[in-house]
Amino acid sequence: MPFPRRCALALVALLSLATVAAPARGQDTTVAGVRIGLVYAPGTRPGVLVLPVEGTAGDSIRAILQRDFTYGDRINVIALEPSAVPPFGSGSSKPNYPLFTRLGAAAILQVTPTSFGIQVTVHNAGKGAVERTKAFPLPMGALSPAWRLALHEVADEIEQWITGVRGIAATRILYVSAGRVWQVDSDGANAAPLTNESGAMSPVWHPKASHIAYMTMGATGQQVVIREIGGATRVLPTRGGLNMTPTFSPDGYTIVYAHGAEAGTDLYATNAFGNEPARRITVGRGSDNTQPTFSPDGRRLAFTSGRSGHPEVYISDADGTNAELLTPYNFGDQSYRANPDWSPDGRLIAFEAQLAGRMQIMTIGLRDRVIRRHTSEGVNEQPSWAPDARHLVFTSNRGGTKQLWVLDVESNSVRQLTHAPGGARFGAWSPSLRAR
């Protein structure tokens, strides 16, 4: 039998003390990917205080930004009740920057509502100066999904200004609940179904987030379905029987999936349009090969195979040649390692491994082959990387029912993402999104 599919396909260096020149007020001149000139100790998270925001949606704006920064795990949010925030100065009076520095703030975030969105000003508390100001449009309809996504984009850009690494707030996660594919914002809000049919499994995102692919039951067996977000659905032409665990190549042109037959389960590749014959890229010889995931450059695949007698993770060229065992195998061990997902920076592969009878989330370095264990409580499986290559979404029963949780692989801290009444599994993290 083929192995169960992980949800879908589905590290930052210590921060430098170097500074860059502060842009003039109202301009947007910081080089992309280069953080603004905040000074704080290497290996620590810069303290950021978000000032209270005026307007009817002000409290929500402040709360969402603070939560996005907290969930990104690169910023230390100085969370004060609005009444506890010191006066920041107005008119010609200069803010009392030393007071905010004593509160632990390296940066002070000032958000001002405008007629079309918000204006964000970042103050450098240590230098006592404005580092950057930029206006951001927001859609009409405060707290709507599109409005929240646009605000998540703002948070991600601010995080890039401050840390040099773009945030992951403006993303969504696919999952399966009660046989249907759902999506949820990265902070757990706006859970909504994407499909109506039951029996769905293994959803994955197209690299442009324009489509999803998943497995469902059809008239001739299990089939791979490609659905445009908010649009049409089509079935990928495959042979009858078992067709499962699809994944897109990084360019979005190729889709690789597993097809099962009596002789075993093998990986097949075809273009995502389904207008060319599928090519067999593994030879089972009585074993199962499934759960493919591409390297970020599209040149290699990782997949699960039972060719050693037990499920292990292998890597090969994208055409199936030059296959090699990635996870260590010792003869006689009853090992089980499966559900690989290649990190977006290409450095790690996450997978699940059976330890003491329970599945746990692991990562392995592609260069040093060092394996790290990241979970221990409950059963944890089906990892999928966030775009920052630092966070994983995974399925866990640690709270009772199976739900999705988010893991920071740097600290191994976790937070619960879903609270679906029927449970949630098969999580798949999207690329960075843009508000529609």
N, C-alpha and C positions, 0 to 999 in steps of 0.2 A: 504494500500500500504506500502511496506517496505520503510524504511528511506534511504535517499541518503548516500552513503558510503564515509567516509573520504578517503583520498588518499591511505593510506596503514597503516600498523602498525606504523603501523607504526602506584650535585651542589657543586660546589667545595667549601671546607672550606677555611677560611682565611689562607693566606700563613704564615708559621712559620718563625721565625728568626733563627732557628737552622741551623748550617752548617755541611757539611760533608767534609771529607778529599779530596783534589784535587788529581786526578789521575796523574800519570806521563805522559809526552808528548808521544803521539802515542799509548797509551794503552786505553782500553775500560773497565773500572773496576767499574763504578758507578752501584750501585744496582738498578735494574729495579723498576721504580715507586718512587724513591727517588731523589729529585732534587739536583742539584749541589749547592755548597756553596755560593750563592749570598745573600747579605744582603740588604734588602729594607723594607720599612714600611709595617706592616701587613695591609691587606685590600686594598693595592694598587697593581698596575700592574708593574712588573719590566721593566725598560727601556732597550730596546735592539737596538743596532745600527748595521746594516749589512753593512760591508765595501763594496766598489765597487769590482766587480768580473771581472777578466780579461778573455779574450777569446771572440770568436764570439757569444757565448750564454751567456756571463757574465751578460749583462744587464737583460736578461730574467730570469736568475737564481735569481738574486737579487730581481727583481720585484715580482716573484712568492713567494719567501720565505717571503718577507715583507707582501704581501697580505694575505698569509696563517696565519701569526702571528696576523695580524689585525683582520681577520675574526674569529679567535679563541677566541677573547675577554679576553685573560688572559695575554697578553703581550702588553706593550706600545711601538710601533715601533717608533723610532726616525728617521723620514724620512727626509733625507738630499739629495739634489742633489749631484751626485758624485764629482762635482767640489767644493762643500762646505764641504766635509768630510776632517778633518785635516789629515796631513800625519801620517801614523801609525808606521813609523820606518821600517828599513830594515837592513838586515845583522845582525851585532852585536849591532846596536842601539836599545835601549829599547823603546817601545811605551810610549808616554806621557799619561799614564793612568789618572792622575788628570784632564787633559784637557777633556777627554771623560766623566769623572765623572761629571764635571761641565755642560756638555751638557745633563745630565740626564741619562747617560747609566750605568746600573748595569752590563750589559754584552755587549761585543763586539764580533760580529760574523765574523770570517775570513774564506772565502770560496776560495779554490784554485783548479782550474781544474787540473785533472790528465788524464793519457792516457785512463783510464777506467771509469772515473766518476768525483767525487769531493772529496776533503778532507776538513773537517769542523773542525775549532778550535774555541772553546769558551774561551774568555778571561774574567776574573773577574776584572772589572775596579776598584772596591773598594779595592781588595787585590793586584792588580797589578801583576796578575799571570795568567797562563794558567790553566783553570779548566779541559778541556777535548778536546781531538782530536780523530777524527775517520774518516776513509775513507769509502765512499759510492759508490758502482757501480751504473752507470746509463746506460740504454739501448742506443743503437745506434739510431741516428735520433733525434736531438734536437727538442723540441717542439712537438714531436709526442705524441699521447695520453698515450702510455706506458711510455715515458720519463717523461712527466708531472706527471703521477701518482707516479713514483718512486721518483721524487723530492718532491711531496706532502708527501710521507712517510718520507723523510728526515726532512721536516718541523715538522711533527708530533713527531718524535723522539727528535728533538731539544727542542720542546715545553715541552716534558716530562722531559728532563734534567733540564730545567729552572724552571718549575712550579710544577713538580711532577704529572701532568695530561697529558696524551697523547692527541695530537691534533686530529682534525677531517678533516684535509685537504684531506687525502687519502680515500675519500668516494665519492659515487655518489648518485644521487637522481633520482628515477623513476618518471615519470609523464605521463599524457595523453594529447595529442594535436591532434586535428582533428581525433580523434578516434583511434590513434595509440599510443603504449607505446614507450616512449623515455627515454633516460638517459642523465644526464648532470653531469659534475664534480661539486664538492662542491663550487667552485669559479665561476661557471656559464659558464665555457669553455667546448668545445667538446660536444655540444648537438648532439645526434645521435639517429635515430629510431632503436628500437629493434624488432618491429613487422610490418607486412605489412597489415594484416587484419584490417578492420575498426570496430568501435563499442566497443573497449576495455574500461574497467573501472577497478578501484580498484586494481592496481598492487601492489604487495608486494614482498619483498626479502626473499629468503631462508636465514637462519642464517649464512650459509657459503658463501653467495653471489654467489653460483654456479648456482642457478636457480631463476626464478621469477614465480609467479602465478598471474593470473588476470582473470577477467570475460569478456566474449565476447558472441556474438550471434552465436548460432548453429542451426542445422536443427530442433531440438526439443525444442528450447528455449534458455535461457541464460545458459551458461556452464562455468565451471572453467577449465582454461588451465594452464598447467605447462610447462615452456620453459627453457631448459638449455641455459645458456649464451653461445652464439656462437654454439649451437647444436640443438638437436631435440626438437620437440614439441609434447605433448600428452594431451589428454583431460581426466580430472579426471572423472571416472565413477560415474554418478549421475542420479537421476531420472529426467525425463523431466520437463520442466517448468522453474521456476526462481531459479537459483543457482548463488550466488554472495558473495561478501565480504570475500574472502578467507584469511586465516592467517596461518603461520607455527608456530609450537611449537618451543621453544628455541633449542631443540635437532634436529630439522629438520625432525623428523620422522612422526609427526602427522600434518594433515591439518584440520582446522575447517572452515566451511563455512555456509552460511545461505541458506536454501531451502524454497521457498514459495509455499503455497497451499491455497485453499479456506479457510481452517480453521485457517490460520495464517502462519507466517514465523518463522521457528525454526532453531536452530543451530545443525549441524551434524558434527561428527568427523570421520575421516578415516585415514589410513596411507597414506603418501604422494606418495606411489607407486601405490595406488589405487587397491590393490589386497586383500582387505578385505571389508566386508559389512560396510557401513556407520552406525554409531550409533547416534541416536537422543539424544541430551543432554539438550534440553529445551522443554517445553510443552507450546505452544502458547496460547491455549484456546481463540482464537479469537484475540490475540495480535501479534505483530511482534517482533521477537528477531533477531538481526542482528549485524553487525560490531564488531566481536569478536577481542580481543587482549589478548595475554598471559602475565602473570607476568614473570619476568626474570627467575624464578626458574621453570616455567612450571606447577606450582601447581594450579594456579588460572586463571580465565578469567574475563575480563571486557567486557561488551557488552551493546548495546542499546536495550531497551525494552519499549513497549508501554503499559505494563500491568497495569500501574497506570492510564491510560487514555491519557497520553501525553508521548512523548519520554523522557526517563531518563536513566542515566547510572547505571547499576547494576554490582555487582561482585559476583562470585560464585567459587566453586571448579572447577577444570578442567573438571570434569564429569558432570557439571551442577547442582550438589547438593549444598545445603546451600547458595542459592542465597539471596542477600540482596541489598537494595537500597543504592547506594553510594551518588548520588547527592540529595540535600534536596528537598523534595516535600511538597508543601502546598496545601491543598484541595482548588479547585477553581482557582488556578493559571493556566494561559495558558503557561506553561513552555515548553521549547524545549531544551533538552540537549542530545547530540549525538556525534558520531564519537570518541570514546575514544581511546587513545593510551597510553600504560603503559610504564613509563620511564625505561631505561636500568638499573638504579640503584634501581628500585623498590619503590622509595619514592613518586612519583607523578603519576597522570594520567592526561593527557591533553585531553580536549574535546572542543566542540563548544557549545555555548549557545546563545539563542536568547534574546537580550536585546534591548528594545526600537525598536523592529521590525527588528533588524539586528543581524546576527550571529557574535559572537566574540570568540576569543581564550581564554580559561580558563585553570587553573590547580587546582587540588585538592590534598591535602596531604593525604596519606593513613593512617597516624597515627592520625593527629589532625583534619582531615576533613576540614581544612581551604581552602577556595576557593580564588584564585587570578585571577584578570582580567588582560590580557596582551595586548589587542588591543582595539582600539576605532575608528580608521579611516576606513570608508568603511565597506564592508562585508568581514569577515574573517572566514575561515572554514577549515576543513580537516587537523588537525595537525598530524605531524609525527616526532618522536624524532630522534635526532642525537645520535651516540654512547656515547657521553659525558654526556648525560642526562641534558644538559644545553641549547642546541639549538633545535629549532623546525623549520621544514619547513611547510608552510601552503599556502592555496590559498586565494588570496585577489584581489578585484577589485579596490583598492585604486588608482591605476594608470590609471584606465579606463577599459581596458580589464582584464579578470581574468588571473593572472600570479602567479608564485610561489615566495614567499618571505621567508626569514630566520629571525627568532626571537631569541634573547638572553633573556631567561626568567629571568636572574638576573637584567638586566638593562632595559628590554623592548625595546631595540634598534632593528631596522629592516633594512634589505637590500634586494633589489630585486635580485632574482636569475635568472629567465628566462625572455626572451623577445620574446617569440614564436609568430609568426604572427597570428596564429589561437587561441592564448590563451593557457594556461596550467592549469591543475588541477590534483587532485588525486596524490599529491606528496608522495613519500615513501623514507625515508633515508636508505641507505645501512649500513651494518656493516663496520668496518674498512677493507680496501682492501689491497691486495698485488699486485704489478706490475706483469703483465703477460709477 
